Amino acid sequence: MADGDSLREAHPTERAVGIEYYASRADGIGGRLRESPEDFRVRELEAFDAEPLDADPGSYPDLVVRATLRDWDTNDFARRLSDALGVSRERVSWAGTKDKRAVTTQLFTVRGVDADDLPEIRGAEIAALGRAGRSLSFGDLAGNAFEIRVADAVDGAPERVAEAVRDLRAFAGDAGEGDADGVDANETDADGSSGPSVDESIEATVGVPNYFGQQRFGSRRPVTHVVGLAIARNDPREAVRLYAGNPAEAEPEDTRAARDRVDAAFGVSGDSGLLGGPAADGTGDGDWAACLDAIPGKLRFERSMVHRLADRGVDPNSPPDDEDWWHALEAVPSNLQRLFVNAAQSFLFNRIVSERLRRGLPFDRPVAGDVVCFADGDAPEGLYAPDADRLQRVDADRVDVVSRHCERGRAFVTAPLVGTETTLGDGEPGEIEREVLADAGVEPGNFSLPGEFDSNGTRRAVLLRTDLDVTFEGGDPRFAFALPSGSYATALLREFTKRGPLDL
């Protein structure tokens, strides 16, 4: 594997969330995603069994339905479905949240209704599958199958896709000779041009770094991870300021002005920096009422935090870990509280993966000191799904044996999602992990936190491997592949487009 000097540097927006490099050096195809919802199709790979529709509702109170949705946000559809059924939104559950501008096929469970109750909803095809004794949860999603068209790709896109595929085959550890199916680097077309034509398809097993995508952190204002890092440093005061203040250039003028006013209340001016910035300097006016006047209603969570500061008359220069600051931070919903810490863990993971890439350590096999996990034996056929609950430390004597397991898709090299019970590596992998944590000013014990902020941590595979099938429609490629739950399609597509996440 190449060292950092020969790697292609990531887009600045990605580097802000710990994504430093590309695995492939091929030029990008550019283009745009989601020109229409049909350009982005997602189908859940389900790990949930349903009983027949005529099963006893007393024992199986949840109706299981499959919905194909066009241009529907999952949360909005669940609300619309519950309204149409006349039931509480809390009785509708699902395993994975999907993007709006797409065609998505996924399962829902609805407690206490019958198949005959299902409504007709615009942009949705709804079919009852059976009944279940419990509601769906995140653990019921094995993965997702994608079909994604990249519109308006550059001229020569097939050649560039083929070049990237060759890089990513090698990154996945494919030691086979020759080129991917459907691609011959030395092929010459009838017109004398070289490379694949738009009528060909490309099939190959490829791998990319298993980065957390931009949407994990916020697209236009990626701050959830820095809020989480402040929480882990036991500085809820700074966490509140970073979330309610701390304007971003991409924001509308009214929200920037509101955040500037919050920063002034804390006594902070100028660039606060993504990793924390200056603490309150004693000049803050603590005028929370003025902040509330400035904060527009659309920033409802920011308003909720500042309301709590105003209600208690909190001094902006009180100690950073005072209970008042925790009280303000907990004004946001519990899922957002967890997201702050999860995003911090994801940022640190991205940084560790980037440093592994820079140092030229392999992703497809371990080195001494690595911690590997084994494959999920219950995953659907053809899905490379790691099981982070089955971990093993690799010492020098077992590198070759475990490497063979990795080559056969039975094991995966991991990096930590840091928490109180996280196992850190040894050797050079452990050195990378500890250096990244030290640079961020956190350690595993810091994640022993109050309430929803507490996290035990886990580990995650560093390599995202998939069987990729690319076809071409008038020069625009369509990518078909499947990923385990928790992995991001953008982690793969960015290797081909080479565009910033906000440009797609």
C-alpha positions in Angstrom: 0.0 0.0 0.0 1.2 3.5 -0.8 2.3 5.9 1.9 0.8 9.3 2.7 3.0 11.1 0.2 1.4 9.3 -2.8 -2.2 9.4 -1.5 -4.8 11.6 -3.0 -6.0 14.2 -0.4 -9.7 14.4 0.4 -12.0 17.4 0.0 -11.6 20.1 2.7 -15.2 19.5 3.9 -14.3 15.8 4.4 -11.1 16.6 6.2 -13.1 18.6 8.8 -14.7 15.3 9.9 -11.5 13.2 9.9 -11.6 11.9 6.3 -8.1 12.7 5.0 -7.6 10.7 1.9 -8.9 8.6 -1.0 -7.9 5.0 -1.4 -7.9 5.3 -5.2 -5.7 7.8 -7.2 -7.9 7.8 -10.4 -9.4 11.0 -11.5 -13.0 11.5 -10.6 -16.1 11.2 -12.9 -17.8 14.3 -11.3 -21.5 14.2 -11.8 -24.5 14.6 -9.5 -26.5 12.2 -7.3 -30.3 12.2 -7.0 -31.2 14.1 -10.2 -34.5 12.2 -9.7 -35.5 9.9 -6.8 -35.3 7.0 -9.3 -31.5 7.6 -9.5 -31.0 6.5 -5.9 -32.7 3.2 -5.0 -32.2 1.5 -1.7 -33.6 -1.9 -0.7 -33.3 -3.2 2.9 -31.7 -6.6 3.4 -33.9 -7.8 6.2 -33.1 -9.9 9.2 -36.6 -10.1 10.6 -39.1 -13.0 10.4 -42.8 -12.5 10.3 -45.6 -14.9 11.2 -48.6 -15.3 8.8 -51.1 -12.6 8.5 -53.8 -14.7 10.2 -51.6 -15.2 13.3 -53.2 -14.4 16.6 -53.0 -10.6 17.2 -53.0 -11.1 20.9 -49.7 -13.0 20.6 -48.4 -11.1 17.6 -49.7 -7.5 18.0 -47.4 -5.9 15.4 -48.4 -5.8 11.7 -45.4 -6.1 9.5 -45.5 -4.1 6.2 -43.1 -3.5 3.4 -43.3 0.0 1.9 -41.7 1.2 -1.3 -41.4 5.0 -0.9 -40.7 7.6 -3.5 -39.4 11.0 -2.2 -40.4 10.3 1.4 -38.3 10.9 4.5 -38.7 7.9 6.7 -39.8 9.9 9.8 -42.3 11.9 7.7 -43.8 8.8 6.2 -44.1 7.2 9.6 -46.0 10.3 10.8 -48.2 10.2 7.8 -48.9 6.5 8.2 -49.8 6.9 11.9 -52.1 9.9 11.1 -53.9 7.9 8.4 -54.4 5.0 10.7 -55.4 7.2 13.6 -52.8 5.8 15.9 -49.9 7.2 17.9 -46.7 7.8 16.0 -44.9 5.7 18.7 -46.7 2.6 17.4 -44.8 2.8 14.1 -41.3 1.3 14.1 -38.6 0.6 11.5 -35.0 -0.7 11.4 -33.2 1.9 9.3 -33.8 5.6 8.4 -33.6 6.4 4.7 -32.9 9.6 2.7 -35.8 11.4 1.2 -34.8 12.0 -2.4 -34.7 8.3 -3.3 -36.8 5.2 -4.0 -36.6 3.1 -0.9 -38.0 -0.3 0.1 -38.1 -1.1 3.8 -40.0 -2.8 6.5 -42.2 -1.1 9.1 -44.2 -2.6 12.0 -47.4 -1.0 13.3 -48.7 -2.1 16.6 -52.4 -2.9 17.0 -53.7 -2.6 13.5 -54.9 -5.1 10.8 -53.9 -5.4 7.2 -57.3 -4.2 6.1 -56.6 -0.9 8.0 -53.7 0.1 5.7 -54.3 3.3 3.9 -53.4 4.5 0.4 -50.6 7.1 0.6 -49.3 9.2 -2.3 -45.8 8.1 -3.3 -46.0 4.9 -1.3 -46.7 1.2 -2.2 -47.6 -0.6 1.0 -48.1 -4.3 1.4 -48.8 -6.3 4.5 -46.4 -9.2 5.0 -47.4 -10.8 8.3 -47.5 -10.3 12.1 -44.8 -10.1 14.7 -44.5 -10.4 18.5 -42.4 -7.3 18.8 -41.6 -4.1 17.0 -38.7 -3.6 14.6 -35.5 -2.1 15.9 -32.1 -1.1 14.4 -30.6 -4.5 15.0 -33.1 -6.1 12.6 -31.4 -4.4 9.6 -28.6 -6.6 8.1 -27.8 -4.1 5.4 -28.9 -2.3 2.3 -28.7 -3.0 -1.5 -28.2 0.1 -3.6 -28.7 1.1 -7.2 -27.3 4.6 -7.8 -26.9 6.5 -11.0 -24.4 9.3 -11.2 -25.8 11.9 -13.7 -23.8 14.2 -15.9 -20.6 12.3 -15.4 -17.5 13.7 -17.4 -16.6 12.4 -20.8 -14.5 9.3 -20.4 -16.3 8.2 -17.2 -16.1 4.5 -18.1 -12.3 4.7 -18.3 -12.0 6.5 -15.0 -14.4 4.1 -13.3 -12.3 1.2 -14.6 -9.1 2.9 -13.2 -10.7 3.4 -9.8 -12.0 -0.2 -9.7 -8.4 -1.5 -10.3 -7.2 0.6 -7.3 -10.1 -0.5 -5.1 -9.7 -4.2 -6.0 -6.1 -4.0 -4.8 -7.2 -2.2 -1.7 -9.7 -5.0 -1.0 -6.8 -7.5 -1.1 -7.7 -9.0 -4.5 -4.5 -10.6 -5.5 -5.9 -12.0 -8.7 -4.2 -11.4 -12.1 -5.8 -9.2 -14.8 -8.6 -6.8 -14.7 -12.1 -6.7 -13.4 -14.8 -8.6 -15.4 -15.8 -6.5 -18.4 -12.7 -4.3 -18.3 -9.5 -4.8 -20.3 -7.0 -2.1 -19.8 -5.4 -2.9 -23.1 -8.6 -3.3 -25.1 -8.9 -1.2 -28.2 -12.3 -0.3 -29.6 -13.2 -0.4 -33.3 -12.7 3.4 -33.5 -9.1 3.1 -32.2 -9.9 4.4 -28.7 -8.8 2.4 -25.7 -10.6 1.4 -22.5 -14.2 0.2 -21.9 -17.1 1.4 -24.0 -20.3 2.7 -22.6 -22.0 -0.6 -23.5 -19.9 -2.6 -21.2 -20.3 -3.4 -17.5 -17.7 -3.8 -14.8 -18.0 -6.4 -12.0 -15.4 -6.7 -9.2 -15.0 -7.1 -5.5 -13.7 -3.8 -4.3 -12.8 -2.2 -0.9 -12.7 1.3 0.5 -12.0 2.8 3.9 -15.1 2.3 6.1 -15.4 6.0 6.8 -18.4 7.5 8.5 -20.0 9.7 5.8 -20.6 13.5 6.0 -24.3 13.1 7.0 -23.1 11.6 10.4 -21.8 15.1 11.3 -24.1 17.5 9.5 -23.6 18.5 5.9 -23.5 22.3 6.0 -22.6 22.7 9.6 -20.6 19.7 10.7 -20.5 20.3 14.5 -22.1 17.3 16.2 -18.7 15.7 16.7 -17.1 18.7 18.3 -20.0 19.1 20.6 -19.5 15.4 21.5 -15.8 15.9 22.1 -16.5 18.8 24.5 -18.9 16.5 26.3 -16.2 13.8 26.6 -13.8 16.4 28.0 -16.4 17.1 30.7 -17.0 20.6 29.4 -20.8 20.9 28.9 -20.5 24.7 28.9 -18.4 24.6 25.7 -20.7 21.9 24.3 -23.7 24.2 24.7 -21.8 27.1 23.1 -20.5 25.0 20.1 -24.1 23.9 19.4 -26.0 27.1 20.0 -23.3 29.5 18.9 -20.3 28.8 16.7 -21.6 29.9 13.2 -20.7 28.2 10.0 -20.0 30.0 6.7 -22.5 27.9 4.8 -25.4 29.0 7.1 -28.1 31.6 6.2 -27.4 35.1 7.4 -30.1 35.1 10.1 -28.8 31.9 11.8 -25.2 33.2 11.6 -26.2 36.4 13.3 -28.1 34.5 16.0 -25.1 32.3 16.7 -22.8 35.3 16.8 -25.1 36.7 19.5 -24.8 33.5 21.5 -21.0 33.6 21.2 -21.1 37.2 22.5 -23.1 36.1 25.5 -20.4 33.5 26.3 -17.6 36.1 25.8 -16.2 34.5 22.6 -15.6 36.3 19.3 -13.9 35.3 16.1 -13.2 31.8 14.8 -13.9 29.4 17.5 -12.3 26.4 15.7 -13.8 23.0 15.1 -12.0 21.3 17.9 -13.2 23.5 20.7 -11.8 27.0 20.3 -11.3 29.5 23.1 -13.1 29.3 26.4 -15.3 32.2 27.6 -12.9 35.0 28.5 -14.9 36.7 31.2 -16.4 39.4 28.9 -19.6 37.6 28.1 -22.8 39.5 29.0 -24.9 36.4 29.6 -27.9 38.2 28.1 -29.8 35.0 27.3 -33.0 37.0 26.6 -31.3 38.9 23.8 -30.1 35.6 22.5 -33.6 34.2 22.4 -34.8 37.3 20.6 -32.1 36.7 17.9 -32.5 32.9 17.5 -35.1 32.1 14.8 -37.8 29.5 15.6 -36.3 27.0 13.1 -33.4 26.5 15.5 -35.7 25.0 18.0 -33.1 22.9 19.8 -30.7 25.8 20.2 -33.6 27.8 21.6 -34.4 25.1 24.1 -30.9 25.1 25.4 -30.8 28.9 25.8 -34.2 28.9 27.4 -32.8 26.7 30.2 -29.9 29.1 30.6 -32.3 32.0 30.8 -34.6 30.3 33.2 -31.8 29.7 35.7 -29.9 33.0 35.0 -26.7 31.0 34.3 -23.4 33.0 34.6 -21.5 32.4 31.3 -18.3 32.2 33.3 -19.4 29.6 35.8 -17.2 26.5 35.9 -17.4 24.5 32.7 -18.8 21.3 34.3 -21.5 23.0 36.5 -24.8 21.1 36.7 -26.5 24.1 35.0 -24.6 23.4 31.8 -25.6 19.8 31.8 -29.2 20.8 32.4 -29.1 23.1 29.3 -27.4 20.4 27.2 -30.1 17.9 28.1 -32.8 20.2 26.6 -32.4 18.4 23.3 -34.0 15.0 22.6 -32.3 11.9 23.9 -31.5 10.7 20.4 -29.6 13.9 19.7 -27.8 13.6 23.0 -26.6 10.2 21.9 -25.7 11.5 18.4 -23.3 14.0 19.9 -21.2 11.3 21.5 -21.6 8.9 18.6 -20.4 11.6 16.2 -17.4 12.2 18.4 -16.6 8.5 18.3 -17.1 8.5 14.5 -14.7 11.4 14.0 -12.0 9.7 16.0 -12.6 6.5 14.0 -12.2 8.4 10.8 -9.0 10.0 12.0 -7.6 6.6 13.1 -8.5 5.1 9.7 -6.9 8.1 7.9 -3.7 7.7 9.8 -3.6 4.0 9.1 -4.0 4.9 5.4 -1.3 7.5 5.6 1.2 5.1 7.2 0.6 2.5 4.6 -0.7 -0.2 6.9 -3.0 -2.8 5.2 -6.7 -2.7 5.6 -7.5 -6.2 4.2 -5.3 -8.1 6.6 -3.9 -7.5 10.1 -0.4 -6.6 11.4 0.8 -7.5 14.9 -1.2 -5.5 17.5 -4.4 -5.3 15.5 -7.8 -6.4 16.9 -10.0 -8.3 14.4 -13.6 -9.2 14.5 -15.2 -12.2 12.8 -17.9 -12.3 10.1 -21.6 -12.3 11.0 -22.7 -15.9 10.2 -26.3 -14.8 10.0 -25.8 -12.1 7.4 -27.6 -12.6 4.0 -25.6 -14.3 1.3 -23.2 -12.0 -0.5 -23.1 -9.4 2.2 -19.7 -8.8 3.9 -20.9 -8.1 7.4 -18.6 -8.0 10.4 -19.7 -8.9 13.9 -18.1 -6.5 16.3 -19.1 -8.6 19.3 -16.6 -11.3 18.4 -13.1 -9.8 18.8 -9.6 -11.2 18.8 -6.2 -9.6 19.4 -3.6 -10.5 16.8 0.0 -11.1 18.1 2.9 -11.7 15.8 2.6 -15.4 15.9 -1.0 -15.3 14.6 -0.7 -12.7 11.8 -0.5 -15.3 9.0 -3.4 -17.4 10.3 -5.7 -14.5 10.8 -4.7 -13.0 7.4 -6.0 -16.1 5.7 -9.3 -15.7 7.6 -9.4 -12.1 6.3 -8.7 -13.2 2.8 -11.6 -15.5 2.8 -14.0 -12.9 4.3 -14.2 -14.6 7.7 -12.5 -11.8 9.7 -12.0 -8.1 9.5 -9.4 -5.7 10.9 -11.0 -3.1 13.2 -10.5 0.3 14.8 -12.2 1.6 18.0 -15.4 3.5 18.4 -14.0 4.7 21.7 -15.9 4.2 24.9 -15.4 3.1 28.5 -15.0 -0.6 27.6 -13.1 -0.2 24.3 -10.3 -2.5 23.6 -7.3 -0.6 22.2 -4.8 -2.3 19.9 -1.1 -3.0 20.5 1.9 -2.3 18.3 1.6 0.3 15.6 -2.2 0.1 15.3 -2.4 0.8 19.1 0.1 3.6 18.7 -2.1 5.2 16.1 -5.2 4.9 18.2 -3.6 6.4 21.3 -2.0 9.3 19.4 -5.4 10.2 17.8 -7.1 10.2 21.2 -4.4 12.2 22.8 -4.5 14.8 20.0 -8.3 15.1 20.6 -7.7 15.4 24.4 -9.8 12.3 25.3 -9.3 8.8 26.6 -11.7 5.8 26.9 -12.6 6.6 30.6 -13.9 10.0 29.6 -17.0 8.4 28.0 -18.3 7.5 31.5 -20.9 10.3 31.3 -24.3 11.2 32.7 -27.5 9.9 31.2 -27.7 9.4 27.5 -24.2 10.7 26.9 -22.6 7.5 28.5 -21.1 5.1 26.0 -19.3 1.7 26.4 -17.8 1.9 22.9 -17.2 -0.9 20.4 -15.0 -1.6 17.4 -15.7 -1.3 13.7 -14.2 -2.8 10.6 -11.7 -0.5 8.8 -12.4 -2.1 5.4 -15.7 -1.8 3.6 -15.8 -4.6 1.0 -18.5 -5.2 -1.5 -19.3 -6.9 -4.9 -19.7 -4.0 -7.3 -21.5 -4.0 -10.6 -21.3 -0.9 -12.8 -23.2 -0.4 -16.0 -23.3 2.7 -18.2 -26.3 4.6 -19.6 -25.3 7.1 -22.2 -22.0 7.5 -20.4 -23.5 7.9 -16.9 -22.6 5.0 -14.6 -25.1 3.1 -12.5 -23.5 1.5 -9.4 -25.1 -1.6 -7.8 -23.7 -2.9 -4.5 -24.7 -4.0 -1.0 -23.4 -2.8 2.3 -23.9 -3.9 5.9 -25.9 -1.7 8.2 -24.0 1.3 9.6 -21.8 1.7 6.5 -22.2 4.6 4.0 -22.8 4.4 0.3 -21.0 7.7 0.0 -17.8 6.1 1.3 -17.8 4.1 -1.9 -19.1 6.6 -4.3 -16.7 9.4 -3.3 -13.8 7.2 -4.6 -15.4 7.5 -8.1 -16.8 11.1 -8.1 -13.9 12.8 -6.3 -16.3 15.6 -5.5 -17.0 17.3 -2.2 -20.0 16.0 -0.3 -21.9 19.2 -0.7 -21.4 19.3 -4.5 -23.3 16.0 -5.1 
